[in-house]
Amino acid sequence: KEKLTEKYLPEYYRNHLLNQLHNLRQGHMPVQNYIVIFEDLTRRCDVRGHCSQTITKCVSSLNPKLRVIITSSHDVDTLKEVFDFALKLDLTFKGYP
């Protein structure tokens, strides 16, 4: 896998993907779309999904309303828990300004 990655994924392109991940923000997109993009970028950049830095990056890129609730919760220890909680909150806030 490493040899294929080296051959077919040039360093400049990997850096481009890492830059996209670094600059990713939820903005006005639904949480579901944000999660799909976040997962795609972390997979393509070969970022490990359960490390605390990845979780922190994911949470910090969410909208402020979601970010505050998720960071104050002690029930999210994995990236999957963050995704599930963010999706639940997004559904709860639908229709609220």
C-alpha positions in Angstrom: 0.0 0.0 0.0 2.8 2.4 0.9 4.6 1.8 -2.4 1.4 2.4 -4.4 0.7 5.5 -2.4 4.2 6.8 -3.1 3.9 6.1 -6.8 0.3 7.3 -7.4 -0.2 9.9 -4.7 2.5 12.6 -5.1 3.6 14.5 -2.0 2.2 17.8 -3.4 -1.2 16.2 -3.8 -1.2 14.8 -0.3 -0.2 18.2 1.0 -3.1 19.7 -1.0 -5.5 17.2 0.7 -4.1 17.9 4.2 -4.5 21.6 3.5 -8.2 21.0 2.5 -8.7 19.1 5.8 -7.0 21.8 7.8 -9.2 24.5 6.3 -12.5 22.4 6.3 -15.4 24.2 8.1 -19.0 23.0 8.4 -20.3 26.5 7.5 -23.9 26.2 6.3 -23.7 22.6 5.1 -25.6 19.9 6.9 -23.7 17.8 9.4 -24.2 14.7 7.2 -22.4 16.4 4.3 -19.6 17.7 6.6 -19.0 14.2 8.0 -18.8 12.7 4.5 -16.2 15.3 3.4 -14.3 15.0 6.7 -14.2 11.2 6.5 -13.1 11.3 2.8 -10.3 13.7 3.5 -9.0 11.9 6.6 -9.1 8.5 4.7 -7.3 10.0 1.6 -4.7 11.7 3.8 -4.3 8.4 5.8 -5.1 10.2 9.1 -6.0 7.8 11.9 -9.6 8.2 12.9 -9.5 7.7 16.6 -6.6 9.9 17.7 -7.5 12.8 19.9 -6.1 15.3 17.4 -8.5 14.1 14.7 -11.4 14.3 17.1 -10.4 17.8 18.1 -10.1 18.9 14.4 -13.5 17.5 13.7 -15.2 19.2 16.6 -13.4 22.5 16.1 -14.6 22.7 12.5 -18.3 22.3 13.4 -20.6 25.3 13.8 -20.2 27.1 17.1 -23.6 25.9 18.5 -22.7 22.3 17.9 -19.1 22.7 19.0 -20.0 24.2 22.4 -22.5 21.4 23.2 -20.1 18.6 22.0 -17.1 20.0 23.8 -19.1 20.3 27.1 -20.3 16.7 26.8 -18.3 14.0 28.5 -20.0 11.3 26.4 -17.9 11.6 23.3 -14.6 9.7 23.2 -14.4 8.5 19.7 -14.9 10.0 16.2 -18.0 7.9 15.7 -19.5 9.3 18.9 -18.8 12.8 17.8 -20.4 12.1 14.4 -23.5 10.4 16.0 -23.9 13.2 18.5 -23.5 16.0 15.9 -26.1 14.3 13.7 -28.5 14.0 16.6 -28.0 17.7 17.5 -28.4 18.8 13.9 -31.7 17.0 13.7 -32.7 18.6 17.0 -31.8 22.1 15.8 -33.6 21.8 12.4 -36.1 24.7 12.2 -34.4 26.7 15.0 -32.6 29.9 14.1 
